[in-house]
Amino acid sequence: MPRTSALLKLSVARDCTASSFSGEGTRRDNFAMRLRLVMGNNQVHCISTKGTAHHAPSTWKKPMQLVRFGLCFLVALALNAQPSGTQAGSQPSPCDPNLHQREQDPQGYRLRGDRCEGIYLQAVSGSSLLVASFTGFFEAFDPGSLDKLSLEWSSPANTPVRLRAYALREKLYYQMDTIVTPGQATYSWPGGVLNGLHLSKSDIGVVGFVDYRIAGENRTVYLPLRVYGKTRKPTQGYELVLVPGSQLKEVFISLAKVEADGRPHTFLISDRPLRRGYYPAERGTLVEIPNPDSPGIYYLEIGATTMYGEPLAQQIWFYHDGVK
């Protein structure tokens, strides 16, 4: 049964038991009921334990209760012993469940050590604006002879960091996903799959992001990455690669620092057009962002219009550490 369904049923069951039961004597019944819900009962009802017209003989009641409780306890132990990616304390899988894997392909998207990486079946295109790369520095590398890439970042929070790489080459459906534990600010990315697919810097984009609360609201905050194979260089500004799902007429950007109330106030850039003239579908468009003067969280709004006049918008938050 899906985890969300199980959690929903447990939540309903707890609400029911909170309103209907009280006292020490009902704990075993509450536990047995919640366990039955987790094991696959599709209907959730509030169950009353008030007396009915039929009772078990008094000489049977206590042994029967002990037997039921014992069976429930054994089943619970068996369930907890089974491996599951959603058990408390276990590491979540970095793999993207929305990708259709190519099972027989040696370069197919699958778990490879601490990351999921490879090519997948074609996704359905749509009218969207994908942030496929956000870097402060990205060193060029030789495709086919890469040992590893080093990724660095700064984060405003001590929380897990998600790293993801996309293919920018047309008709190539490639992705890499990994999760870095809190407190780490670097990741060593093995170059085996990149070598096998003969991918270079111009063929891939890389992003890093964290979940972060801004003025009481949860936001996905991007962490501009420094990516290099051999030589690390200072950040001169940020490069964002935007991939539209359909051809665009024009792209506009706005940039502002997020204040203490969680909102942008003074815009450093307001509705500036890129003026590139041609924005093909499913091809990367480079957006250059100057280094802000002060560290903090910044708000970037990307607006666009398609060839058919449909407006599109993408709003992102990113962290600027102030280090150049």
KEKE-3310 file (N, C-alpha, C; in steps of 0.2 Angstrom, whole numbers, plus 5000, padded with zeros to 4 digits):
npx = (5004:5003:5013:5008:4995:4994:4998:4988:4977:4982:4982:4968:4963:4970:4963:4950:4952:4956:4945:4935:4941:4948:4960:4969:4965:4962:4972:4978:4968:4967:4980:4979:4969:4975:4986:4979:4974:4986:4990:4982:4968:4955:4945:4941:4935:4927:4929:4919:4921:4912:4901:4892:4877:4882:4894:4910:4912:4917:4928:4935:4938:4950:4961:4959:4961:4974:4980:4976:4983:4996:4998:4996:5007:5018:5016:5018:5032:5037:5033:5041:5053:5055:5063:5063:5061:5055:5055:5058:5073:5080:5089:5082:5078:5088:5083:5073:5056:5048:5053:5054:5062:5076:5077:5086:5097:5114:5118:5107:5095:5098:5101:5117:5128:5129:5121:5109:5109:5109:5102:5085:5068:5059:5052:5036:5034:5030:5022:5033:5045:5060:5073:5088:5101:5112:5124:5140:5152:5159:5169:5176:5178:5186:5177:5175:5187:5186:5189:5182:5170:5171:5159:5154:5147:5138:5127:5112:5106:5107:5104:5098:5105:5100:5106:5106:5107:5105:5102:5107:5109:5100:5087:5092:5089:5093:5098:5105:5104:5106:5108:5114:5121:5117:5128:5138:5147:5152:5153:5159:5158:5157:5164:5160:5148:5146:5157:5154:5143:5148:5148:5150:5154:5145:5134:5127:5118:5118:5111:5108:5099:5089:5077:5070:5065:5057:5052:5042:5037:5039:5051:5059:5076:5088:5105:5119:5131:5148:5158:5170:5184:5198:5203:5199:5190:5187:5171:5162:5150:5133:5127:5113:5104:5090:5077:5065:5049:5042:5044:5049:5045:5051:5061:5061:5069:5069:5076:5078:5082:5077:5068:5067:5053:5051:5048:5051:5057:5065:5069:5083:5085:5073:5061:5069:5073:5080:5083:5088:5082:5080:5073:5073:5062:5065:5079:5094:5094:5105:5106:5113:5117:5122:5134:5126:5127:5127:5127:5114:5096:5089:5077:5072:5064:5057:5050:5041:5035:5026:5027:5014:5008:5006:5008:5022:5029:5042:5047:5060:5070:5086:5102:5114:5131:5140:5153:5167)
npy = (4994:5012:5024:5036:5034:5025:5033:5042:5034:5030:5043:5046:5036:5039:5050:5046:5037:5046:5053:5043:5035:5032:5031:5018:5005:5004:5004:4993:4989:5000:5000:4988:4991:5001:4994:4985:4994:4998:4986:4985:4987:4994:5003:5015:5017:5024:5016:5009:5004:5001:4992:4978:4968:4955:4945:4938:4923:4925:4918:4916:4928:4936:4927:4927:4940:4942:4933:4939:4951:4947:4941:4953:4960:4951:4952:4966:4966:4959:4967:4978:4973:4971:4977:4994:5009:5020:5018:5024:5033:5027:5030:5040:5036:5042:5042:5048:5045:5048:5046:5035:5021:5013:4997:4987:4994:4997:5010:5015:5024:5022:5016:5020:5017:5030:5038:5041:5038:5041:5037:5039:5034:5044:5059:5067:5082:5099:5115:5124:5131:5126:5126:5121:5122:5130:5139:5145:5144:5134:5122:5118:5102:5087:5076:5059:5056:5059:5059:5062:5075:5089:5096:5110:5121:5134:5135:5141:5133:5119:5107:5092:5092:5092:5087:5088:5083:5088:5084:5094:5092:5090:5079:5070:5061:5062:5060:5064:5061:5065:5064:5074:5073:5083:5096:5094:5101:5098:5087:5073:5068:5054:5051:5041:5037:5049:5049:5037:5041:5051:5065:5083:5099:5108:5100:5097:5102:5108:5108:5113:5112:5116:5113:5126:5137:5152:5167:5159:5151:5137:5135:5131:5133:5138:5133:5140:5132:5127:5120:5109:5101:5100:5113:5126:5141:5159:5165:5175:5179:5173:5159:5154:5141:5140:5130:5129:5122:5124:5134:5150:5168:5179:5182:5188:5195:5197:5203:5203:5206:5196:5202:5203:5200:5190:5194:5201:5218:5230:5230:5225:5222:5224:5216:5214:5212:5198:5198:5189:5184:5171:5157:5141:5127:5115:5117:5124:5140:5153:5162:5176:5182:5195:5196:5199:5213:5210:5197:5184:5179:5178:5183:5178:5181:5174:5178:5174:5173:5163:5157:5157:5167:5164:5167:5163:5159:5158:5157:5158:5155:5159:5157:5168:5168:5179:5177:5179)
npz = (5000:4996:5004:5008:5008:5018:5029:5029:5033:5045:5052:5052:5059:5072:5075:5076:5087:5097:5099:5103:5113:5129:5143:5150:5147:5134:5125:5119:5110:5102:5096:5089:5080:5072:5067:5059:5049:5043:5037:5026:5025:5017:5020:5032:5047:5062:5076:5089:5106:5115:5126:5119:5115:5115:5123:5126:5136:5153:5157:5146:5141:5145:5141:5127:5123:5126:5117:5105:5106:5107:5094:5086:5090:5086:5072:5070:5073:5063:5052:5054:5052:5039:5024:5020:5011:5017:5030:5047:5050:5040:5024:5012:4995:4981:4968:4955:4955:4944:4932:4917:4917:4907:4907:4901:4896:4898:4901:4907:4917:4934:4951:4957:4967:4978:4971:4958:4941:4923:4906:4901:4896:4884:4890:4892:4883:4887:4890:4898:4910:4913:4925:4922:4925:4937:4941:4948:4944:4931:4925:4910:4903:4897:4887:4889:4895:4908:4925:4938:4943:4954:4965:4973:4986:4995:5009:5017:5027:5038:5032:5021:5005:4988:4973:4956:4939:4922:4905:4891:4878:4863:4861:4870:4884:4899:4916:4932:4950:4967:4985:4997:5013:5028:5033:5024:5011:4998:4984:4976:4960:4951:4935:4926:4919:4912:4904:4896:4889:4882:4886:4887:4895:4889:4886:4898:4912:4929:4945:4962:4977:4992:5005:5013:5026:5024:5032:5038:5028:5018:5006:4991:4989:4978:4977:4970:4961:4961:4949:4945:4937:4938:4941:4952:4951:4955:4958:4946:4943:4941:4931:4923:4916:4906:4900:4889:4887:4875:4860:4862:4862:4868:4883:4900:4914:4932:4947:4965:4982:4996:5009:5027:5030:5021:5008:4992:4989:4985:4968:4959:4946:4934:4925:4913:4896:4888:4874:4864:4853:4847:4854:4855:4857:4870:4871:4878:4886:4890:4904:4911:4927:4937:4951:4966:4978:4992:5004:5006:5004:4988:4976:4961:4946:4931:4916:4902:4885:4874:4857:4853:4860:4874:4891:4902:4917:4929:4946:4957:4971:4978:4986:4990:4994:4996:4994:4982)
capx = (5000:5007:5015:5004:4988:4995:4999:4982:4973:4984:4979:4961:4963:4971:4958:4945:4953:4956:4938:4931:4944:4952:4961:4974:4963:4960:4978:4979:4963:4969:4986:4977:4965:4980:4989:4975:4973:4992:4990:4978:4960:4954:4939:4943:4929:4929:4927:4918:4922:4907:4898:4886:4873:4885:4900:4913:4912:4922:4933:4938:4940:4957:4966:4958:4964:4981:4982:4976:4988:5002:4998:4997:5014:5022:5015:5021:5039:5038:5033:5047:5060:5056:5067:5058:5064:5051:5055:5061:5080:5083:5090:5078:5082:5089:5081:5067:5051:5044:5057:5053:5069:5077:5080:5091:5102:5119:5118:5100:5095:5097:5105:5124:5131:5126:5117:5105:5111:5109:5097:5078:5063:5057:5047:5031:5035:5024:5024:5036:5052:5065:5079:5092:5108:5113:5131:5144:5158:5158:5175:5176:5181:5187:5172:5178:5193:5184:5189:5177:5169:5170:5154:5154:5141:5136:5120:5110:5103:5110:5099:5101:5106:5099:5110:5103:5110:5100:5105:5105:5109:5094:5084:5095:5085:5098:5098:5108:5101:5109:5106:5120:5119:5118:5134:5143:5147:5156:5152:5163:5154:5161:5163:5159:5142:5147:5162:5151:5138:5152:5145:5154:5151:5139:5129:5124:5117:5118:5108:5108:5094:5087:5071:5072:5059:5058:5047:5037:5035:5044:5053:5065:5081:5094:5112:5123:5136:5155:5159:5177:5188:5205:5205:5193:5191:5182:5164:5162:5143:5130:5125:5107:5102:5083:5075:5058:5045:5040:5047:5048:5046:5055:5062:5062:5071:5068:5080:5077:5084:5072:5069:5065:5046:5050:5046:5056:5055:5068:5071:5089:5083:5066:5058:5074:5073:5086:5084:5092:5079:5077:5073:5070:5060:5070:5086:5096:5095:5109:5104:5118:5115:5127:5134:5123:5132:5127:5124:5107:5092:5087:5071:5073:5057:5058:5044:5042:5029:5027:5026:5007:5006:5004:5013:5024:5033:5046:5050:5065:5074:5093:5106:5121:5135:5144:5160:5168)
capy = (5000:5018:5026:5042:5031:5022:5038:5045:5030:5031:5049:5045:5031:5042:5055:5042:5034:5051:5055:5038:5030:5035:5026:5013:4998:5003:5004:4987:4989:5005:4997:4982:4994:5005:4989:4982:4999:4998:4980:4985:4988:5000:5007:5018:5019:5025:5009:5010:4998:5001:4985:4976:4963:4948:4945:4932:4921:4929:4913:4916:4935:4938:4923:4929:4947:4941:4930:4944:4956:4943:4940:4959:4962:4948:4955:4972:4965:4956:4972:4983:4970:4971:4983:4999:5016:5025:5017:5030:5032:5025:5035:5040:5035:5048:5041:5051:5040:5050:5044:5029:5018:5008:4992:4983:4998:4998:5017:5017:5028:5018:5018:5018:5019:5035:5042:5038:5042:5037:5039:5036:5035:5051:5062:5071:5089:5103:5122:5125:5134:5122:5128:5115:5123:5136:5138:5151:5142:5127:5121:5114:5095:5083:5071:5053:5054:5062:5055:5065:5082:5091:5101:5114:5126:5136:5134:5144:5129:5113:5102:5088:5095:5088:5088:5085:5085:5087:5084:5100:5090:5089:5072:5065:5061:5060:5064:5062:5063:5062:5068:5075:5074:5089:5098:5093:5106:5096:5081:5070:5065:5050:5052:5035:5038:5055:5046:5032:5045:5056:5071:5088:5104:5111:5095:5095:5107:5105:5112:5111:5115:5114:5115:5131:5141:5160:5170:5155:5147:5132:5137:5127:5138:5135:5134:5140:5127:5128:5113:5109:5094:5101:5120:5130:5148:5163:5166:5182:5180:5167:5157:5150:5139:5139:5125:5130:5116:5126:5139:5157:5174:5183:5181:5194:5193:5202:5201:5207:5203:5195:5205:5199:5198:5185:5197:5206:5224:5234:5226:5226:5221:5223:5215:5215:5207:5195:5200:5184:5183:5164:5153:5135:5122:5110:5119:5128:5147:5155:5169:5178:5185:5198:5195:5204:5216:5208:5190:5183:5175:5182:5181:5179:5180:5173:5178:5173:5172:5158:5159:5158:5172:5161:5169:5158:5162:5154:5160:5154:5159:5157:5159:5171:5169:5185:5176:5179)
capz = (5000:4996:5011:5009:5010:5025:5034:5030:5037:5052:5054:5053:5065:5078:5076:5079:5094:5102:5101:5106:5118:5134:5148:5149:5145:5127:5121:5115:5105:5097:5092:5084:5075:5068:5063:5053:5044:5039:5033:5020:5025:5012:5023:5038:5051:5069:5079:5096:5110:5120:5126:5115:5118:5115:5127:5127:5143:5157:5158:5139:5138:5146:5137:5120:5123:5126:5111:5100:5107:5105:5087:5084:5092:5082:5065:5070:5073:5056:5047:5055:5050:5032:5022:5017:5010:5021:5038:5051:5051:5033:5019:5006:4988:4977:4962:4953:4953:4938:4926:4915:4916:4902:4911:4898:4894:4903:4903:4909:4924:4940:4957:4956:4973:4981:4966:4952:4935:4916:4902:4902:4891:4883:4894:4888:4883:4888:4890:4905:4910:4917:4927:4921:4927:4940:4943:4949:4940:4928:4921:4904:4904:4891:4887:4887:4899:4914:4931:4942:4944:4961:4966:4979:4987:5001:5010:5023:5032:5039:5029:5016:4999:4983:4967:4950:4932:4916:4898:4887:4871:4860:4861:4875:4890:4904:4922:4938:4956:4973:4991:5001:5020:5031:5035:5019:5006:4992:4982:4971:4955:4946:4928:4922:4914:4907:4899:4892:4884:4879:4887:4889:4899:4885:4885:4904:4917:4936:4950:4969:4981:4999:5008:5018:5028:5023:5035:5040:5022:5015:4999:4987:4988:4974:4979:4964:4961:4958:4947:4941:4937:4940:4944:4955:4950:4959:4955:4943:4942:4940:4925:4924:4909:4905:4895:4888:4884:4868:4857:4865:4858:4872:4890:4904:4921:4937:4953:4971:4988:5000:5016:5033:5029:5016:5001:4988:4990:4980:4963:4956:4939:4933:4918:4908:4891:4886:4867:4860:4846:4845:4860:4853:4862:4873:4870:4884:4885:4895:4908:4916:4933:4941:4958:4971:4983:4999:5005:5008:4999:4982:4972:4953:4942:4924:4913:4895:4881:4869:4850:4852:4865:4880:4896:4906:4923:4934:4951:4961:4977:4978:4991:4988:5000:4996:4992:4975)
cpx = (5004:5008:5010:4997:4988:4995:4992:4977:4975:4981:4972:4960:4964:4966:4952:4946:4954:4950:4934:4934:4947:4954:4966:4972:4961:4966:4979:4974:4965:4975:4983:4973:4970:4984:4985:4974:4980:4992:4985:4971:4959:4948:4941:4936:4931:4925:4925:4919:4917:4904:4892:4882:4876:4892:4903:4912:4918:4928:4938:4941:4947:4962:4965:4961:4971:4984:4982:4982:4995:5003:5000:5005:5019:5022:5019:5029:5041:5038:5039:5053:5060:5059:5062:5062:5061:5051:5059:5068:5083:5084:5085:5082:5082:5086:5074:5062:5047:5047:5055:5060:5069:5081:5086:5097:5107:5120:5112:5100:5093:5102:5112:5127:5127:5122:5113:5107:5110:5103:5090:5074:5061:5051:5042:5033:5029:5027:5026:5042:5056:5071:5084:5099:5108:5120:5135:5150:5157:5164:5173:5180:5181:5182:5176:5184:5192:5185:5183:5176:5168:5164:5154:5149:5141:5129:5118:5107:5107:5105:5101:5100:5104:5102:5106:5106:5105:5105:5103:5106:5102:5093:5088:5092:5090:5097:5102:5105:5105:5107:5112:5118:5121:5125:5140:5142:5151:5153:5156:5159:5158:5159:5162:5154:5143:5152:5158:5146:5142:5149:5150:5150:5145:5133:5125:5123:5116:5115:5108:5103:5092:5080:5073:5066:5061:5052:5041:5035:5040:5045:5059:5070:5087:5100:5117:5129:5143:5157:5166:5180:5195:5206:5199:5195:5186:5176:5164:5155:5140:5127:5119:5105:5094:5081:5068:5055:5043:5044:5045:5049:5051:5055:5064:5064:5070:5072:5079:5080:5078:5073:5066:5058:5045:5048:5051:5053:5058:5071:5078:5089:5076:5064:5063:5074:5080:5088:5089:5089:5076:5078:5069:5067:5065:5077:5088:5097:5099:5106:5109:5115:5121:5128:5131:5129:5133:5124:5117:5103:5089:5081:5073:5066:5059:5052:5046:5035:5031:5026:5018:5004:5005:5010:5015:5029:5036:5049:5054:5068:5081:5097:5113:5125:5140:5151:5161:5174)
cpy = (5006:5021:5032:5039:5028:5028:5042:5041:5030:5037:5049:5041:5034:5047:5051:5039:5040:5053:5050:5034:5035:5030:5021:5007:4998:5004:4999:4987:4994:5003:4992:4986:4997:5000:4986:4987:4999:4992:4979:4985:4994:5005:5009:5020:5020:5019:5011:5003:4998:4994:4984:4970:4956:4949:4938:4930:4924:4924:4913:4923:4937:4934:4925:4935:4946:4938:4935:4949:4953:4943:4947:4961:4958:4950:4961:4971:4963:4962:4977:4979:4970:4978:4988:5006:5021:5023:5023:5028:5029:5031:5035:5039:5041:5048:5045:5046:5042:5048:5037:5026:5013:5002:4988:4987:4999:5005:5019:5020:5023:5020:5015:5021:5024:5040:5038:5042:5037:5040:5036:5037:5042:5053:5066:5078:5093:5110:5123:5128:5130:5125:5122:5116:5130:5136:5145:5150:5135:5126:5117:5107:5091:5077:5064:5051:5058:5057:5056:5072:5083:5097:5104:5119:5128:5136:5138:5140:5122:5107:5098:5093:5090:5091:5085:5088:5084:5087:5090:5098:5088:5081:5067:5066:5057:5064:5060:5065:5060:5067:5068:5076:5081:5090:5097:5099:5105:5089:5079:5066:5061:5051:5047:5035:5044:5053:5042:5036:5050:5063:5076:5093:5107:5106:5094:5102:5104:5110:5109:5115:5112:5116:5120:5136:5149:5163:5165:5150:5143:5134:5132:5133:5135:5137:5134:5136:5129:5121:5114:5102:5095:5108:5123:5137:5152:5164:5174:5184:5173:5166:5152:5148:5137:5135:5126:5123:5117:5132:5146:5163:5179:5181:5187:5191:5199:5199:5206:5203:5202:5198:5201:5197:5193:5187:5201:5213:5229:5229:5229:5226:5220:5222:5216:5210:5204:5197:5195:5183:5176:5160:5146:5131:5117:5111:5124:5135:5150:5162:5170:5183:5188:5196:5201:5207:5213:5201:5190:5179:5180:5179:5183:5177:5179:5173:5177:5173:5167:5161:5160:5163:5170:5164:5163:5162:5157:5158:5156:5159:5155:5160:5162:5172:5175:5184:5176:5175)
cpz = (5000:5003:5012:5011:5017:5030:5035:5034:5044:5056:5056:5059:5071:5080:5079:5086:5099:5104:5105:5112:5123:5139:5146:5146:5138:5122:5117:5109:5100:5093:5087:5078:5070:5064:5058:5048:5040:5035:5027:5020:5022:5015:5030:5042:5058:5072:5087:5099:5116:5120:5122:5118:5118:5118:5127:5135:5147:5158:5151:5138:5139:5141:5129:5119:5122:5120:5105:5100:5105:5098:5084:5085:5087:5074:5065:5069:5066:5051:5048:5053:5043:5029:5019:5016:5014:5028:5041:5051:5045:5029:5013:4999:4984:4971:4961:4951:4947:4932:4924:4913:4910:4905:4908:4896:4899:4905:4905:4916:4929:4945:4956:4962:4977:4977:4961:4946:4928:4912:4903:4896:4890:4887:4889:4888:4885:4889:4897:4904:4915:4919:4927:4923:4931:4944:4944:4945:4937:4923:4916:4906:4897:4891:4885:4891:4906:4920:4936:4941:4951:4961:4973:4980:4994:5003:5017:5028:5032:5038:5023:5009:4993:4977:4961:4943:4927:4910:4894:4880:4869:4859:4865:4881:4896:4910:4928:4944:4962:4979:4995:5008:5023:5033:5030:5014:4999:4990:4976:4966:4950:4939:4923:4917:4909:4902:4894:4887:4881:4879:4889:4893:4895:4884:4892:4908:4924:4941:4957:4973:4987:5000:5013:5019:5028:5026:5036:5034:5020:5008:4997:4986:4984:4977:4973:4965:4958:4956:4943:4942:4939:4944:4946:4954:4954:4954:4952:4942:4941:4933:4926:4917:4910:4899:4894:4885:4877:4866:4860:4861:4862:4880:4894:4911:4926:4943:4959:4977:4992:5007:5021:5033:5024:5009:4998:4988:4984:4974:4960:4949:4939:4926:4912:4903:4889:4878:4863:4853:4845:4852:4858:4859:4864:4872:4876:4882:4891:4898:4913:4921:4937:4948:4962:4976:4990:4999:5007:5003:4994:4979:4965:4950:4935:4921:4905:4891:4875:4862:4849:4857:4872:4885:4900:4911:4927:4939:4955:4966:4977:4983:4988:4994:5001:4995:4985:4974)
residu = (MET:PRO:ARG:THR:SER:ALA:LEU:LEU:LYS:LEU:SER:VAL:ALA:ARG:ASP:CYS:THR:ALA:SER:SER:PHE:SER:GLY:GLU:GLY:THR:ARG:ARG:ASP:ASN:PHE:ALA:MET:ARG:LEU:ARG:LEU:VAL:MET:GLY:ASN:ASN:GLN:VAL:HIS:CYS:ILE:SER:THR:LYS:GLY:THR:ALA:HIS:HIS:ALA:PRO:SER:THR:TRP:LYS:LYS:PRO:MET:GLN:LEU:VAL:ARG:PHE:GLY:LEU:CYS:PHE:LEU:VAL:ALA:LEU:ALA:LEU:ASN:ALA:GLN:PRO:SER:GLY:THR:GLN:ALA:GLY:SER:GLN:PRO:SER:PRO:CYS:ASP:PRO:ASN:LEU:HIS:GLN:ARG:GLU:GLN:ASP:PRO:GLN:GLY:TYR:ARG:LEU:ARG:GLY:ASP:ARG:CYS:GLU:GLY:ILE:TYR:LEU:GLN:ALA:VAL:SER:GLY:SER:SER:LEU:LEU:VAL:ALA:SER:PHE:THR:GLY:PHE:PHE:GLU:ALA:PHE:ASP:PRO:GLY:SER:LEU:ASP:LYS:LEU:SER:LEU:GLU:TRP:SER:SER:PRO:ALA:ASN:THR:PRO:VAL:ARG:LEU:ARG:ALA:TYR:ALA:LEU:ARG:GLU:LYS:LEU:TYR:TYR:GLN:MET:ASP:THR:ILE:VAL:THR:PRO:GLY:GLN:ALA:THR:TYR:SER:TRP:PRO:GLY:GLY:VAL:LEU:ASN:GLY:LEU:HIS:LEU:SER:LYS:SER:ASP:ILE:GLY:VAL:VAL:GLY:PHE:VAL:ASP:TYR:ARG:ILE:ALA:GLY:GLU:ASN:ARG:THR:VAL:TYR:LEU:PRO:LEU:ARG:VAL:TYR:GLY:LYS:THR:ARG:LYS:PRO:THR:GLN:GLY:TYR:GLU:LEU:VAL:LEU:VAL:PRO:GLY:SER:GLN:LEU:LYS:GLU:VAL:PHE:ILE:SER:LEU:ALA:LYS:VAL:GLU:ALA:ASP:GLY:ARG:PRO:HIS:THR:PHE:LEU:ILE:SER:ASP:ARG:PRO:LEU:ARG:ARG:GLY:TYR:TYR:PRO:ALA:GLU:ARG:GLY:THR:LEU:VAL:GLU:ILE:PRO:ASN:PRO:ASP:SER:PRO:GLY:ILE:TYR:TYR:LEU:GLU:ILE:GLY:ALA:THR:THR:MET:TYR:GLY:GLU:PRO:LEU:ALA:GLN:GLN:ILE:TRP:PHE:TYR:HIS:ASP:GLY:VAL:LYS)
# end
